[in-house]
Amino acid sequence: MRAFETSAKESNYSSHSDYYSLVLGYWATGQTKLALENYQLAVERDPRFGEFKTLEERIAEWTPLERRAMHEIYTLWSKTWKAS
């Protein structure tokens, strides 16, 4: 996680992969709140992140494990943050 956090900070969070790396890393380490917060930051930066259709397009070439994790995150985010 430190490497992901350092990389994102050094790039000034300029890449969508910065957020995905942070989100997946926090999710994998059981830091659900941080995963969801960073997903929300990604959505605020680019509203397409909040759309399921574009999620599918962005993760189409990921591994099954990564896709499953991102689907779980998106589902939880859409039930908590998106409704807010």
C-alpha positions, 0 to 999 in steps of 0.5 A: 500500500505504501508504494501505491500511496507514494506513486499516487501522491507523486503523480498528483493523482493524475491517472485513473490507475492511481485511484484503482490501485489505491481502491484495490489495495485498500479493499484487499487489506480490509480497509473498506472505508478507505477503498470506498473513499478513494472510489468516491474521489475517483468519481468526483474527478471523473463521473464516468467512474460512477457508471456501471457501463463504463466500469465494465469497459475499463476492467474488461481485460483485468484478471477475474479476481480483480474484476470481482473485487472491483464489482464488489467495491462498485456495488457497495459504493453505489449503495452507500456513497452514490445514494448520499 
